Amino acid sequence: MSDHAAIIVRKGNEVLFVKRSMKKRILPGAWAFPSGTKHEHETLLETAKREAMEELGVEVRPDHVLCTQELPEFGDTLHFVTCTITKGTPSIREPKEIERLLWMPFKDFLEQHDDSKIGHGLIYLRKNPQLWASLS
């Protein structure tokens, strides 16, 4: 399986984080990036655009794939795609998926949230600061 995590950036250094709904089967209540599963006919960048519209009601321009993380425990690969909003203001469109939105500089977010409160992707990025240095 292949999933994406949209790293939506604004004002140069603020990143959009989402708190997963407590109704989610995997990682309920964990902080993460907006994310979703790639459909068979889509590219990763198309998936990022579709998921941003479905979950947040915004149009985004996918800028590039920042990095990729293998998640063998889920039989999955997670691709981190940096994006810029081109139209709209993010809001929770799928409350069964997302409970809360938070804009914050990446470094500040990691300083305020320990590994017990964040998803696998954020834990991976915390351990590899060279991957996200350009976001702060």
C-alpha positions as CSV (number, residue, x, y, z in Angstrom):
1,M,0.0,0.0,0.0
2,S,1.1,3.6,-0.5
3,D,0.0,6.6,1.5
4,H,0.9,10.2,1.5
5,A,1.2,12.8,4.2
6,A,0.6,16.4,3.0
7,I,3.0,18.8,4.7
8,I,1.0,22.0,4.1
9,V,3.3,25.1,4.7
10,R,2.3,28.7,4.9
11,K,4.1,32.0,5.7
12,G,7.4,30.3,5.0
13,N,7.6,28.2,8.2
14,E,4.1,27.3,9.7
15,V,3.0,23.8,9.0
16,L,-0.6,22.4,9.3
17,F,-0.9,19.6,11.8
18,V,-4.1,17.6,12.4
19,K,-5.2,15.7,15.4
20,R,-6.6,12.4,14.3
21,S,-10.2,11.6,15.5
22,M,-10.6,9.3,18.5
23,K,-12.8,7.2,16.2
24,K,-9.8,6.2,14.0
25,R,-8.8,2.6,14.3
26,I,-5.1,3.3,13.9
27,L,-3.5,6.0,16.1
28,P,-6.7,7.6,17.5
29,G,-6.0,11.1,18.9
30,A,-2.5,11.3,17.6
31,W,-1.1,14.4,15.9
32,A,-0.1,13.9,12.3
33,F,-0.3,15.5,8.9
34,P,-3.4,15.3,6.7
35,S,-3.0,12.0,4.9
36,G,-4.6,9.4,2.7
37,T,-4.2,6.4,0.6
38,K,-3.2,6.6,-3.1
39,H,-5.8,5.3,-5.5
40,E,-4.5,3.0,-8.2
41,H,-4.9,5.5,-11.0
42,E,-3.3,8.5,-9.1
43,T,0.2,9.9,-8.8
44,L,1.3,10.8,-5.2
45,L,0.9,14.5,-6.1
46,E,-2.7,13.9,-7.3
47,T,-3.4,12.0,-4.1
48,A,-2.2,15.0,-2.0
49,K,-4.5,17.3,-4.0
50,R,-7.5,15.1,-3.6
51,E,-7.1,14.4,0.1
52,A,-6.5,18.1,0.9
53,M,-9.8,18.9,-0.8
54,E,-11.7,16.0,0.8
55,E,-10.4,16.4,4.3
56,L,-9.8,20.2,4.5
57,G,-11.7,21.8,1.7
58,V,-8.6,23.5,0.2
59,E,-6.9,23.3,-3.2
60,V,-3.1,22.7,-2.8
61,R,-0.2,22.8,-5.1
62,P,2.0,19.8,-4.3
63,D,5.6,21.1,-4.4
64,H,7.7,18.0,-4.0
65,V,8.2,14.7,-2.2
66,L,10.2,15.6,0.9
67,C,11.0,11.9,1.8
68,T,9.6,8.4,2.0
69,Q,9.3,6.2,5.1
70,E,8.7,2.5,5.1
71,L,6.1,1.3,7.7
72,P,6.6,-2.5,7.7
73,E,4.3,-2.9,10.8
74,F,1.5,-1.7,8.6
75,G,2.7,-3.1,5.3
76,D,2.8,0.5,4.0
77,T,5.0,3.2,2.5
78,L,4.4,6.8,3.6
79,H,5.4,9.6,1.2
80,F,5.8,13.1,2.6
81,V,4.6,15.7,0.1
82,T,5.1,19.4,0.8
83,C,2.2,21.5,-0.4
84,T,1.1,25.1,-0.6
85,I,-2.5,26.2,-0.4
86,T,-3.7,27.9,-3.6
87,K,-7.4,28.3,-2.7
88,G,-9.4,28.2,0.5
89,T,-8.9,28.1,4.2
90,P,-8.5,24.7,5.9
91,S,-11.4,23.4,7.9
92,I,-12.4,20.0,9.2
93,R,-14.6,18.4,6.5
94,E,-14.4,14.9,7.8
95,P,-14.8,14.8,11.6
96,K,-14.5,11.0,11.6
97,E,-11.0,11.5,10.3
98,I,-9.8,14.8,11.9
99,E,-10.6,16.3,15.4
100,R,-8.5,19.4,15.4
101,L,-6.2,21.6,13.2
102,L,-3.1,23.4,14.4
103,W,-0.7,25.8,12.5
104,M,2.7,25.9,14.1
105,P,6.4,26.0,13.1
106,F,7.7,22.5,12.7
107,K,10.5,22.8,15.3
108,D,8.1,24.3,17.9
109,F,5.6,21.5,17.3
110,L,8.2,18.8,17.9
111,E,9.4,20.6,21.1
112,Q,5.8,20.7,22.5
113,H,4.7,17.1,21.6
114,D,6.4,13.9,22.7
115,D,6.4,10.7,20.7
116,S,3.4,9.3,22.7
117,K,1.2,12.0,21.1
118,I,2.3,12.0,17.5
119,G,2.1,9.6,14.6
120,H,4.8,7.4,13.1
121,G,5.6,9.9,10.3
122,L,6.3,12.7,12.8
123,I,8.4,10.4,15.0
124,Y,10.4,9.5,11.9
125,L,10.9,13.2,11.0
126,R,11.9,14.0,14.6
127,K,14.7,11.4,14.3
128,N,15.8,12.8,11.0
129,P,15.9,16.6,11.3
130,Q,18.0,17.0,8.2
131,L,14.9,16.0,6.2
132,W,12.7,18.9,7.5
133,A,15.4,21.6,8.2
134,S,14.1,23.5,5.2
135,L,10.7,23.8,6.8
136,S,11.9,25.8,9.8
